[in-house]
Amino acid sequence: MSAPLKHLLSTRDLDLETISWIFSRAERLKRMRAVLSTDERVLYGETTATLFWEASTRTRVSFELAAIRLGACVVHLAPKDSSIAKGESLHDTIANLFALGCRYFVVRHSISEEVKRLADKARYGAHLINAGDGTNEHPSQALLDAFTIRERKKTFQGLKIAILGDILRSRVARSNLYLLTKLGAQCFVAGPPDLVPEKLNVISTTIAQNMDEALTDADVVMVLRLQKERDGKKFEISDSEYFQKFGLTRERLALAKPDAIVMHPGPLHRGVEIDSEVADGPQSVILKQVENGLFLRMAIFEALRGELG
């Protein structure tokens, strides 16, 4: 039996037994189409708060739907609509919501490691979920990505996974590299030289010399968007030039295996990092990722609830 899951902050913290339980539970929830009996709604009577300091569609909505399907009430708080606008700290906001009965907090923040700092100071009985913190991590996205890969490829052993684009500023890339290599995959990253770290301290990960090296014989191709809103190193290039040099086109995808799947965490920018012909093509599982996010995030809530065992 795995140790109880108190918070979900990083894929580095998850052991293989916990990951396996989450995947198995998400698989069962998907077979049930997330329609649960009253007794199965383990969050009945609980309250979940979603606190998003950055914009979100897929992550926020799927977490809110997941909590509702499990029987919880959901409150959403944005900075401009809360006492944060009056100078209250996020820690104090969470403490006040906890006093009002909230026990589950889904937090997205622009500052890396901020969710961990909040979790370290949170009241006993509060569960925090990192819904993306700066350029650090996005663990639930990586879990749903891996779950989608598992559906199609059955195993991670021996898989070549190409992760393409703005690696330097991508929290999705980091969480996926930690998780997918832990599960047995070989990862290759590639993109504009200015947007790929000079070194990655992640096992079974290769920094490819170019896009072709990463794509050749890949089983999975994961495309990332340019993180233009992030601070840090500037990368000046037009959208059309980026697409010409680094975009995933049908011609580039042909370097991968014929049965390779194409993934993207969204929001995708058509004609910039990916061609519509690829995004909407037969190898794309992009909308399947979105669909799986509901079931995977339901399983995360259940693991935090103490159902893990």
GIKA-V558497 format. One record per backbone hydrogen bond with DSSP energy under -0.5 kcal/mol. CO is the residue of the C=O (numbers start at 1). NH is the residue of the N-H. If there is no record, write none. Layout:
{{CO;NH} {CO;NH}}
//
This chain:
{{4;6} {7;9} {8;130} {10;13} {11;14} {15;19} {16;20} {17;21} {18;22} {19;23} {20;24} {21;25} {22;26} {23;27} {24;28} {25;29} {26;30} {27;31} {28;32} {29;34} {30;33} {32;35} {34;36} {37;40} {37;41} {38;41} {40;42} {41;44} {43;46} {46;73} {47;103} {47;104} {48;75} {49;51} {49;106} {50;52} {50;77} {51;53} {51;108} {57;61} {58;62} {59;63} {60;64} {61;65} {62;66} {63;67} {64;68} {65;69} {66;70} {67;72} {68;71} {70;43} {71;45} {73;48} {75;50} {77;52} {78;81} {79;82} {79;85} {82;85} {83;86} {83;88} {84;87} {89;93} {90;94} {91;95} {92;96} {93;97} {94;98} {95;99} {96;100} {97;102} {98;101} {101;47} {103;127} {104;49} {105;107} {105;129} {106;51} {107;131} {108;53} {109;134} {110;112} {111;114} {113;117} {114;118} {115;119} {116;120} {117;121} {118;122} {119;122} {123;126} {127;105} {128;8} {129;107} {129;131} {130;140} {132;109} {132;134} {133;136} {133;137} {137;133} {138;141} {138;142} {139;143} {140;144} {141;145} {142;146} {143;147} {144;148} {145;149} {146;150} {147;151} {148;152} {149;153} {150;154} {153;155} {156;159} {159;161} {159;186} {160;162} {160;219} {160;220} {161;163} {161;188} {162;164} {162;222} {163;190} {164;224} {165;167} {167;170} {169;171} {170;174} {171;138} {171;175} {172;176} {173;177} {174;178} {175;179} {176;180} {177;181} {178;182} {179;183} {180;185} {181;184} {184;158} {185;187} {186;161} {187;206} {188;163} {189;208} {190;165} {192;195} {193;196} {195;167} {195;168} {200;202} {202;205} {204;187} {206;189} {206;208} {210;214} {211;215} {212;216} {215;218} {218;257} {219;261} {220;162} {220;222} {221;223} {221;263} {222;164} {223;265} {226;228} {227;230} {235;237} {238;242} {239;243} {240;244} {241;245} {242;246} {242;247} {243;247} {247;249} {248;275} {249;253} {250;254} {252;255} {253;256} {255;217} {257;260} {261;221} {262;285} {263;223} {268;270} {269;272} {269;273} {269;274} {273;248} {274;271} {274;272} {275;278} {275;279} {276;280} {278;281} {281;284} {283;262} {285;289} {286;290} {287;291} {288;292} {289;293} {290;294} {291;294} {291;295} {292;296} {293;297} {294;298} {295;299} {296;300} {297;301} {298;302} {299;303} {300;304} {301;305} {302;306} {302;307} {303;5} {303;306}}
//
